[in-house]
């Protein structure tokens, strides 16, 4: 378990670009110290905001390293998870909704069964996390209907395409 957490911490270090951020902090601190930077207040303010953000990332990572060294596994794992989410899901579209499409493709009934299972897994995961979800469209499994049957009510989750 400890080895897995260490590996995740290393991946986070790479994802956070810790060494690059440390180098950038030095550069920005030098720019902040220059008098010319503050002649344009907006530029100086933007640089200090960037500097503050970079320092926070470094501090968060160093806090995790300290927790790992002290063996505080419970807090370490919780904070590692929080920091991973903030690091890897911080693009402008990461907080938006998602559309998931499941196709059975080729493979007959086994592929259709697998697609149905996968759909149920996604559905249950969304329900477990209390996410709002909507099924937009589904195709009835024609092979499971008895010959000549047109009763689509066998499975209320699926709607026909006619």
N, C-alpha and C positions, 0 to 999 in steps of 0.2 A: 504493500500500500504506500509506504513512504517513498519507494522508488518511483512509483507512478506520479505522485505529487511533485517530486523533484523534476521529473521529466516535463510535466505540465508547466512548472515554473520556468524551466529553460525555454520552452516554446513561447511562453509569455514574454520572456526577456527579448527574444528575437522579434516577436510581434510588436512589442512596444518600442523597439529600436533604442534600447537603453544607452548603448555606447554612443550612438549617433546623437542622441539627445544631450548627453553630457558634453559632447564637443560643441553642440549648438548653444548650450547654456553659456559656455565660456565666451563664445563669440558675441552673443547678445549682451552679456554682462559688460564686455568691453565697449560695445556700442552705447549702452546706457550711460556709461561713465564719460563718454565723449560729450563735450559741450554742444557741438553742432547738432546732435540728435535732438536736443531739447529746444532748438530754435523753431522746429516744427512740432508743436505740442501733440498733434494727432499721431505723428509718426512715433514719437517717444512713448506715447500711451499704448499704441499697438505693440511696440516692442516689449514693454513691461507686461502686457497681457500674455503675449507669447511666452515670455520668460516664466511667468507664474504658472502657466499651464504645463510647461516642460518640467518645472521643478516638482509640481504635484505628481506627475507621472513617475518621476524618479523616487519621490518619497513613498508613494504607494508600493512600488516594487521593493524598495529597501525594507519597508515594514514587513512585507511578505517573507523576505529573506530572513529577517530577524525572528519571525514566528516559526519558520522552518528550523532554524538553529536551536530555538528554545524547546522545540517539540510540542508546540501548541497546535496539535493537528486539527481540532475542531474549528477554531477561529481561522487557522490557516486555510483550510479547505473552503470555508464560507467566503472569506475575503478573496481567495484565488478565483473562485467561481464568479464573484461580483466583478472583479477586475478583468477577467477574461471576457465577460459579456460586454463590459464597457469598451474594451479594446477592439474586439473583433466585430462588434455590431455598433459602430458609431458613424457609419456613412449616412448620408441624408435620407436614403430610402429604407434603412434598416428598421425603422419604427413603423413603417407602413404595413398595410394589409398584404396578404399573399393569396394567390390563386394556385391551387394544387390540382393537377390533372392526372388521373390514373387511367392508363389504357392497358388492356390485356394484351393487345398485339396478337401475334401469331402464337399458336400453342394449344388451341382448343379449350376444352373445359378446364384443364389444369391451369392454364394461363388466366382464364376468367375467375377461377377460384382464388388464385393468388392475388389478382387485382381487387377482388371483393375483400379479401383478408387485409390487404394493405390499406384499403379505404377505411375499414373498421378500425384499424390501428391509428390512423391519422385522426379519425373522428373521436376516438376515446382519449387520445392525447390532448386534443383541443378541449374536450369536456373536463378532463382531469385538471387542466390549467385554467379552467373557467374562462376560456376564450369564446367569443361569439363566433359562430360559424354558420354557413348556409350552404346547402347543396344546391348548386345552380342547375345541373343537368346530369342525368344518368340514363344509361341504356339498359333495358331489361335483358336478362340472360335468356335468350331464346331456347337454348338447349335444355333448360330446367323446366320449361313449361310443357305440360302434357300436349300431345298432338291435337291440333284443332282448338286448343284453348286460347281464349283472348282475354282471360281474367288477369288483369295487371295488379289486382289487389293482393296477390300472394306476398308481395314484398312492398310495403308502403314506402320504403326508402327510394325505390326506383320508379322512374316515370318513362313511358315509352316514347320512342321517336316514330312517328307515323308519317 
